[in-house]
Amino acid sequence: MRWMPKGYGGKRRPPEDVKRDGWHEHGILVVSEDDQRLTWPERELIRQLGRKLYGKRAATKEACHG
């Protein structure tokens, strides 16, 4: 018999489901700055909000986006 700690094993929810539920239930928005469903101005707004709230990202990624 194989024993796994609570929270391990089983089926994981798809990340998009977790993000959707976070928005619907808690008003928390999780979005990638590279999400291709967004227009360029929308992606740029996400980058600006991220910088304002959390500071600049690592130089390797930041250099690609300006």
Summary of the structure (lengths in Angstrom):
residues: 66
radius of gyration: 16.8
end to end distance: 53.7
largest distance: 54.3
contacts: 95
relative contact order: 0.09
helix: 52%
strand: 0%
